[in-house]
């Protein structure tokens, strides 16, 4: 498995929605480097999703159907969903 370099991950975190930028940028800057390779790949997979889907998951309007990505949503948010 070949992971994206950090510059590409940071670029992929730039989204069309400010709400997502506010979540992703600090996470990448503060926590991404410490993730396992598996978790890094899960985060990259999450970034491949569409903004409306991500917004719904991160705002708690919907639950991500993929268990690993659902756990990553919780990790990025920094708190469990209500």
VEXZABA-193109 format. One record per residue: residue number from 1; residue in three letters; x, y, z of N, C-alpha, C, CB in turn. Coordinates in steps of 0.001 Angstrom, whole numbers, padded with zeros to 6 digits. Glycine has a CB too. Example, Ala and Ser with C-alpha at 12.3 -4.5 7.8 and 13.67 -1.06 7.14 Angstrom:
% residues 2
+-----+------+---------+---------+---------+---------+---------+---------+---------+---------+---------+---------+---------+---------+
| seq | type |     n.x |     n.y |     n.z |    ca.x |    ca.y |    ca.z |     c.x |     c.y |     c.z |    cb.x |    cb.y |    cb.z |
+-----+------+---------+---------+---------+---------+---------+---------+---------+---------+---------+---------+---------+---------+
|   1 |  Ala |  013190 | -005690 |  007800 |  012300 | -004500 |  007800 |  013200 | -003300 |  007800 |  011308 | -004473 |  009046 |
|   2 |  Ser |  012850 | -002250 |  007080 |  013670 | -001060 |  007140 |  012900 |  000030 |  007870 |  014084 | -000598 |  005725 |
+-----+------+---------+---------+---------+---------+---------+---------+---------+---------+---------+---------+---------+---------+
END
This chain:
% residues 82
+-----+------+---------+---------+---------+---------+---------+---------+---------+---------+---------+---------+---------+---------+
| seq | type |     n.x |     n.y |     n.z |    ca.x |    ca.y |    ca.z |     c.x |     c.y |     c.z |    cb.x |    cb.y |    cb.z |
+-----+------+---------+---------+---------+---------+---------+---------+---------+---------+---------+---------+---------+---------+
|   1 |  Unk |  000850 | -001179 |  000000 |  000000 |  000000 |  000000 |  000890 |  001234 |  000000 | -000964 |  000002 |  001222 |
|   2 |  Unk |  000664 |  002106 | -000961 |  001434 |  003342 | -001031 |  000538 |  004494 | -000619 |  002013 |  003569 | -002456 |
|   3 |  Unk |  000935 |  005148 |  000455 |  000150 |  006264 |  000965 |  000513 |  007553 |  000246 |  000357 |  006422 |  002469 |
|   4 |  Unk | -000413 |  008493 |  000253 | -000153 |  009826 | -000288 |  000869 |  010533 |  000597 | -001468 |  010659 | -000388 |
|   5 |  Unk |  001689 |  011364 | -000010 |  002578 |  012160 |  000835 |  001755 |  013245 |  001528 |  003741 |  012789 | -000004 |
|   6 |  Unk |  002308 |  013797 |  002577 |  001564 |  014728 |  003425 |  001082 |  015965 |  002669 |  002423 |  015154 |  004590 |
|   7 |  Unk |  001862 |  016433 |  001713 |  001430 |  017604 |  000941 |  000162 |  017301 |  000152 |  002545 |  018061 | -000011 |
|   8 |  Unk |  000082 |  016110 | -000412 | -001126 |  015726 | -001160 | -002316 |  015534 | -000223 | -000875 |  014432 | -001960 |
|   9 |  Unk | -002068 |  015000 |  000962 | -003146 |  014839 |  001947 | -003675 |  016216 |  002348 | -002645 |  014055 |  003203 |
|  10 |  Unk | -002767 |  017143 |  002617 | -003204 |  018507 |  002979 | -004029 |  019132 |  001856 | -001980 |  019404 |  003295 |
|  11 |  Unk | -003588 |  018919 |  000619 | -004328 |  019463 | -000524 | -005717 |  018828 | -000612 | -003547 |  019228 | -001838 |
|  12 |  Unk | -005805 |  017521 | -000402 | -007092 |  016814 | -000465 | -008032 |  017258 |  000649 | -006872 |  015303 | -000383 |
|  13 |  Unk | -007482 |  017805 |  001722 | -008308 |  018300 |  002836 | -008962 |  019634 |  002526 | -007467 |  018433 |  004091 |
|  14 |  Unk | -008507 |  020306 |  001495 | -009124 |  021578 |  001099 | -010426 |  021249 |  000383 | -008162 |  022435 |  000177 |
|  15 |  Unk | -011516 |  021589 |  000994 | -012824 |  021202 |  000491 | -013603 |  022426 |  000038 | -013606 |  020438 |  001560 |
|  16 |  Unk | -014777 |  022168 | -000519 | -015659 |  023241 | -000938 | -016502 |  023787 |  000197 | -016549 |  022767 | -002036 |
|  17 |  Unk | -016439 |  023141 |  001363 | -017232 |  023570 |  002518 | -016302 |  023961 |  003655 | -018207 |  022449 |  002974 |
|  18 |  Unk | -016467 |  025156 |  004151 | -015649 |  025641 |  005253 | -015762 |  024719 |  006472 | -016060 |  027069 |  005628 |
|  19 |  Unk | -016953 |  024195 |  006724 | -017157 |  023334 |  007887 | -016220 |  022119 |  007848 | -018622 |  022873 |  007954 |
|  20 |  Unk | -015981 |  021589 |  006643 | -015090 |  020430 |  006512 | -013628 |  020863 |  006625 | -015331 |  019709 |  005164 |
|  21 |  Unk | -013284 |  021997 |  006041 | -011917 |  022515 |  006168 | -011541 |  022686 |  007638 | -011775 |  023861 |  005422 |
|  22 |  Unk | -012466 |  023206 |  008419 | -012225 |  023468 |  009837 | -011976 |  022165 |  010609 | -013417 |  024224 |  010446 |
|  23 |  Unk | -012537 |  021083 |  010145 | -012297 |  019782 |  010777 | -011010 |  019134 |  010271 | -013478 |  018848 |  010524 |
|  24 |  Unk | -010832 |  019115 |  008967 | -009736 |  018361 |  008371 | -008362 |  018991 |  008564 | -009989 |  018193 |  006921 |
|  25 |  Unk | -008252 |  020289 |  008379 | -006939 |  020929 |  008447 | -006254 |  020716 |  009807 | -007078 |  022420 |  008168 |
|  26 |  Unk | -006922 |  021015 |  010918 | -006265 |  020788 |  012220 | -005940 |  019308 |  012459 | -007160 |  021304 |  013355 |
|  27 |  Unk | -006826 |  018423 |  012028 | -006576 |  017000 |  012218 | -005304 |  016575 |  011500 | -007764 |  016176 |  011721 |
|  28 |  Unk | -005147 |  016986 |  010262 | -003954 |  016625 |  009492 | -002710 |  017252 |  010118 | -004098 |  017074 |  008018 |
|  29 |  Unk | -002804 |  018496 |  010508 | -001646 |  019185 |  011077 | -001231 |  018628 |  012434 | -001943 |  020657 |  011208 |
|  30 |  Unk | -002197 |  018172 |  013232 | -001901 |  017776 |  014609 | -001862 |  016266 |  014847 | -002910 |  018378 |  015514 |
|  31 |  Unk | -002602 |  015480 |  014061 | -002742 |  014062 |  014417 | -002418 |  013061 |  013319 | -004112 |  013820 |  014865 |
|  32 |  Unk | -002444 |  013481 |  012070 | -002273 |  012547 |  010951 | -000955 |  011778 |  011025 | -002347 |  013299 |  009635 |
|  33 |  Unk |  000136 |  012445 |  011317 |  001460 |  011806 |  011321 |  001542 |  010653 |  012313 |  002534 |  012832 |  011647 |
|  34 |  Unk |  000788 |  010721 |  013397 |  000833 |  009684 |  014428 | -000078 |  008485 |  014127 |  000447 |  010283 |  015757 |
|  35 |  Unk | -000890 |  008567 |  013069 | -001794 |  007461 |  012730 | -001023 |  006263 |  012202 | -002828 |  007912 |  011694 |
|  36 |  Unk | -001601 |  005088 |  012374 | -001042 |  003887 |  011750 | -001241 |  004004 |  010238 | -001718 |  002576 |  012314 |
|  37 |  Unk | -000502 |  003227 |  009475 | -000675 |  003250 |  008018 | -002105 |  002897 |  007634 |  000305 |  002279 |  007344 |
|  38 |  Unk | -002701 |  001960 |  008350 | -004094 |  001567 |  008067 | -005039 |  002747 |  008295 | -004516 |  000365 |  008957 |
|  39 |  Unk | -004854 |  003459 |  009399 | -005709 |  004620 |  009682 | -005450 |  005750 |  008695 | -005481 |  005117 |  011114 |
|  40 |  Unk | -004194 |  005920 |  008283 | -003901 |  006933 |  007260 | -004645 |  006609 |  005977 | -002381 |  007021 |  006989 |
|  41 |  Unk | -004651 |  005333 |  005584 | -005361 |  004946 |  004368 | -006866 |  005144 |  004525 | -005056 |  003488 |  004015 |
|  42 |  Unk | -007395 |  004855 |  005692 | -008825 |  005078 |  005941 | -009157 |  006563 |  005818 | -009226 |  004554 |  007344 |
|  43 |  Unk | -008299 |  007426 |  006348 | -008514 |  008865 |  006231 | -008481 |  009301 |  004770 | -007459 |  009633 |  007036 |
|  44 |  Unk | -007520 |  008781 |  004017 | -007425 |  009092 |  002589 | -008675 |  008617 |  001856 | -006167 |  008445 |  001973 |
|  45 |  Unk | -009149 |  007425 |  002199 | -010391 |  006911 |  001597 | -011563 |  007824 |  001934 | -010682 |  005470 |  002085 |
|  46 |  Unk | -011589 |  008309 |  003156 | -012649 |  009223 |  003578 | -012614 |  010506 |  002743 | -012509 |  009556 |  005080 |
|  47 |  Unk | -011417 |  010999 |  002467 | -011285 |  012223 |  001678 | -011767 |  012055 |  000240 | -009846 |  012677 |  001677 |
|  48 |  Unk | -011871 |  010813 | -000224 | -012346 |  010552 | -001581 | -013871 |  010664 | -001681 | -011895 |  009164 | -002035 |
|  49 |  Unk | -014541 |  010768 | -000549 | -016002 |  010889 | -000542 | -016417 |  012312 | -000912 | -016577 |  010505 |  000843 |
|  50 |  Unk | -017652 |  012443 | -001335 | -018199 |  013742 | -001740 | -018498 |  014613 | -000521 | -019477 |  013549 | -002578 |
|  51 |  Unk | -018373 |  015922 | -000696 | -018600 |  016866 |  000397 | -019970 |  016731 |  001067 | -018442 |  018260 | -000117 |
|  52 |  Unk | -021074 |  016609 |  000319 | -022372 |  016493 |  001000 | -022454 |  015261 |  001909 | -023491 |  016439 | -000032 |
|  53 |  Unk | -021847 |  014163 |  001457 | -021805 |  012949 |  002276 | -020992 |  013188 |  003544 | -021211 |  011773 |  001475 |
|  54 |  Unk | -019808 |  013748 |  003371 | -018942 |  014030 |  004508 | -019619 |  014978 |  005486 | -017617 |  014620 |  004036 |
|  55 |  Unk | -020236 |  016011 |  004965 | -020930 |  016979 |  005818 | -021995 |  016273 |  006659 | -021573 |  018099 |  004962 |
|  56 |  Unk | -022793 |  015427 |  006037 | -023858 |  014715 |  006749 | -023274 |  013828 |  007854 | -024688 |  013861 |  005763 |
|  57 |  Unk | -022175 |  013153 |  007562 | -021553 |  012274 |  008563 | -020949 |  013069 |  009710 | -020475 |  011407 |  007914 |
|  58 |  Unk | -020228 |  014123 |  009376 | -019535 |  014885 |  010411 | -020480 |  015737 |  011255 | -018490 |  015768 |  009779 |
|  59 |  Unk | -021596 |  016126 |  010691 | -022567 |  016914 |  011444 | -023558 |  016030 |  012186 | -023311 |  017855 |  010515 |
|  60 |  Unk | -023461 |  014715 |  011974 | -024325 |  013779 |  012678 | -025702 |  013620 |  012081 | -024461 |  014199 |  014071 |
|  61 |  Unk | -025907 |  014095 |  010842 | -027209 |  013955 |  010192 | -027415 |  012547 |  009651 | -027349 |  014969 |  009065 |
|  62 |  Unk | -026324 |  011883 |  009308 | -026350 |  010508 |  008808 | -025178 |  009757 |  009418 | -026293 |  010464 |  007245 |
|  63 |  Unk | -025246 |  008429 |  009352 | -024163 |  007584 |  009840 | -023458 |  006986 |  008636 | -024692 |  006466 |  010799 |
|  64 |  Unk | -022150 |  007087 |  008625 | -021356 |  006513 |  007542 | -021568 |  005001 |  007524 | -019842 |  006863 |  007707 |
|  65 |  Unk | -021861 |  004415 |  006373 | -022128 |  002977 |  006311 | -020876 |  002115 |  006458 | -022802 |  002649 |  005014 |
|  66 |  Unk | -019694 |  002666 |  006235 | -018448 |  001916 |  006341 | -017913 |  002044 |  007771 | -017397 |  002427 |  005303 |
|  67 |  Unk | -017720 |  000918 |  008436 | -017334 |  000945 |  009851 | -015995 |  001642 |  010096 | -017268 | -000466 |  010387 |
|  68 |  Unk | -014986 |  001344 |  009281 | -013677 |  001969 |  009480 | -013750 |  003480 |  009269 | -012642 |  001356 |  008527 |
|  69 |  Unk | -014458 |  003898 |  008227 | -014594 |  005337 |  007991 | -015447 |  005985 |  009078 | -015211 |  005602 |  006605 |
|  70 |  Unk | -016447 |  005264 |  009581 | -017281 |  005786 |  010671 | -016410 |  006053 |  011906 | -018432 |  004785 |  011018 |
|  71 |  Unk | -015491 |  005131 |  012206 | -014579 |  005326 |  013332 | -013639 |  006508 |  013082 | -013766 |  004049 |  013585 |
|  72 |  Unk | -013230 |  006687 |  011827 | -012363 |  007821 |  011488 | -013116 |  009137 |  011648 | -011829 |  007685 |  010046 |
|  73 |  Unk | -014400 |  009163 |  011297 | -015219 |  010365 |  011488 | -015191 |  010757 |  012964 | -016690 |  010127 |  011005 |
|  74 |  Unk | -015365 |  009777 |  013841 | -015342 |  010053 |  015281 | -013965 |  010570 |  015693 | -015706 |  008781 |  016092 |
|  75 |  Unk | -012913 |  009962 |  015167 | -011551 |  010371 |  015514 | -011292 |  011815 |  015058 | -010517 |  009408 |  014873 |
|  76 |  Unk | -011695 |  012137 |  013846 | -011465 |  013485 |  013317 | -012291 |  014511 |  014118 | -011832 |  013550 |  011798 |
|  77 |  Unk | -013509 |  014168 |  014422 | -014360 |  015082 |  015185 | -013822 |  015301 |  016591 | -015787 |  014546 |  015254 |
|  78 |  Unk | -013122 |  014294 |  017114 | -012535 |  014408 |  018445 | -013485 |  014123 |  019573 | -011984 |  015751 |  018625 |
|  79 |  Unk | -014685 |  013678 |  019206 | -015679 |  013317 |  020232 | -016720 |  012416 |  019586 | -016355 |  014595 |  020861 |
|  80 |  Unk | -017338 |  011551 |  020373 | -018368 |  010676 |  019793 | -019594 |  011461 |  019345 | -018784 |  009609 |  020801 |
|  81 |  Unk | -020268 |  010898 |  018345 | -021498 |  011538 |  017864 | -022612 |  011339 |  018878 | -021916 |  010971 |  016483 |
|  82 |  Unk | -023458 |  012339 |  019016 | -024580 |  012254 |  019960 | -025703 |  011436 |  019374 | -025088 |  013648 |  020334 |
+-----+------+---------+---------+---------+---------+---------+---------+---------+---------+---------+---------+---------+---------+
END
